Amino acid sequence: MIGVVIAWVSRRFLARMVALAGPLVLLFGVAALAGTVGLPTGWQEPVLMTGIVVVLVAVSALCHGWGHPVLMPATLVAAVVAAIVLLLAVPDAVLAARGRTVVAVVRSAAEITTPSKAGERHEWRYQLALPDGQPLAGRLVEQRRNWQVGEDIRVVVDPTGRVDPHDPADVAEANATLAVGVGLIVLTFALAVATARRSMRPSTGRRSTGRSALFPGD
């Protein structure tokens, strides 16, 4: 009898872990792929935001009724931050692994202004070419104007052309940034385990009255 109860609890715990961790794995996959599949500049953030919304909706539906009012939101916040860090870190990590440093010539520089909560967000997008005139795939994106058209600069490029060129200084910090992302992923799944385990307690098991899984106490 005790064995049957333990097996039932274990299956219930695993089912809840799959319901919570499955969408999170999907989110991390979207964040990693968005930085490596050659999405046009400006598409990576909308793709990630769409992934975040889809995952939040999926978690709310799959974990309906048993989410802890503190642990569940903490898990989701950690997951979102980890996904953002991954989106920033993965391209630099790819370039650190297979990129090569070249001298390129700035062919064009365009300032892009987008609205944000803090006012306006400015970034510069540079089209580059090799000294012999061969265009480089992708664009170098910076938050400020560092170079003029015709100026020679050093960048790290992806031989496959899937990742945009990056400043060597950013690529040099790839391991540190990626380590932060991995640490946040570990924290996310630790919180997910704690959430699923806490839900197995009788006091939390009675929540099945149509309340949101994200904020069960509402």
N, C-alpha and C positions, 0 to 999 in steps of 0.2 A: 504493500500500500504506500509506504513512504517513497519507494522507488518510483511509483507511478506519479506521485505528487511532484517529485523532483524533476522527472522528465517533462511533465506538463508545464512547470514553471520555466524550465530551460527553453522549451519550444516557444513559450509566450515571450520570454526575454529576447530570444533570437529574432522572433517575428517583429518585435518592436524596434530592435536594433536595425534590422533591414529597412523598416519603414522610415526610420530617421536618417540612417547613414547612407542609404541608397541615393536619395536626392542630393546629399552633400557631395558624394563622390562624383555625381554628374556635374555639379557646379564646379568642382575643382578641374574636372576634365575640360569643361567649356573654357575656363580661364586659361588653362595651359595651351589648348589648341588655338584660342583666339590670338595668342602671341606668336604662333609658329606656322600657321597655314597660309600666311601671306595675305591676310585681310587688308583691304585698302586703309590707309591712315584715316582715322575718324570713325571706322566701323567697329573697332575692337571694344570700345566702351559701350556702345549701344548693344552689341552682342552679349557682353557680360551683364549689363543691366537687365536684359531680357532673361538671361539665365537665372539671375537672382530672383526676379519676380516669379518665374516658373517654379523654382525650387521652394520658395516660401509658400506658394499656393499648394504645391504637392505635399510639403511637410504638414501644413495645416489640415489637409484632407486625410493623409495617411495616419497621422498621429492624433487624430481627433479624440478628445476626451481624456487623454492621460498625460498631456504635457505639463511639466512642473512650471509654476509661474515665474521662477527665477532661473532654473537650469536651462529650460528650453530657449528663452530669449538669449541667454548667454551663449548657448551653443550656436545659435543662428548668427549672432553678432560676430563671434569668432570666425565662423565660416565665411561670412561676407568679407571681413578684413583679410583673411587668408587668401581668398580668391583675388582680391584687388592686388595684393602683394605678388601673387603668382603671375598675374597679367603683366606686371612691371618687370618681374625677375626672369621669367622664362626666356624672353627674347635675348637678353644679355647672356644668360647661361648657354643658350644655343650658339651664340657668336663666340663665347669663350671656348667652346668645345671644338667648333669646326670653322670659325671665321678666320679671315686673314686681314691684316692691316695693310691698307693701300693709301697712296696719295691721290686725292681726287680734286677736281676743279668744280667750283660752284657754278652751275649753269643758270640757275634762277633761284630767287628767294621770294616767297610769298607770305605775307602776314595774314593769319586767320584769326578773326575775332568771334568769339561765341559768348552768349550771355551765361552768367553763373550767379549763384546766390550772393557772391561777394562783389558783384558788379559785372565786369567784362573780363574774359579770359583771353589772353593773347599768346599765340604761338607762331613760330616761324617754321615753314616747310621748305627744305632745300632740295632741289633736283641736282644730282651730281653726275659727273662723268670722269672717266680716266683721262690722263693727260693726252692720250692719242685720239680723244673724242668719243670713245665708246661709252654710251650711257650706262650708268649703274642702275640696277633694279631697285625699286622702292624709293623712299624719301627719308631724309634725315630731318627729324622733328625736334625742335628746341623751344624752350619757353622764353627765350630772348634772342635778339638778333646778334649773332656772334661774328658772322662772316659776310663779305660782300661778293657780288657776282664777279667771277673771274679769279677769286682768291683760291689758293691751294690749301687744302686741309687734309688731316689724317683721319681716317675713319676705319672701322672694322666692318667688313662686308661678308655676307653669307654667299658662299659659292653657288648655292642652289637658287638664290634670289628670293627665297620665301620670307626671310626676315629683313626688315628695313636696316639700312646702315645705322650704326650707332657710334657715338663718341668713345674712343678707347678708354677714357676715364670711367665711363659708366660700365663698360664691359669688365673692367678690372675689379669692380665691386660686385660682380655677379654672384660669386659664391656666398658673400655675406648676406646679400639680399635674399637669395634663394634659401639660405639657412633660416632666416626669419620666417619665410613662407612655410617651410617644412615644420618649424616649431609651432606655428599657428595651426597647421593641419593636425598635428599631434594633440594640441590643446583642444581643438574642436572635437576630435573623436573621444578624448578623455571625458569631455563634458557630455557627449552623446551617451557614453556608457553610463555615466552617473545619472543622467536623465532617465534612461531605460530602467536602471536598477531601482531608482527612487520610485518609479511608477509601479513597481511590483509590490510596494507596501500597501496594506489594506486601506490606509488613510487616503491614498491617492487613487486607488483602484475604483472608487465609487464615482469618479467624475465622468459621467457619460450623458450629460444633459444638454448637449448641443452648444457648449461653450467653445470658444476658439482654442485650438491647441497652442497657438503662439502666446496667448495671454489668457490662460485658463481661469485666472482669478477675476476676470472682468464680468 
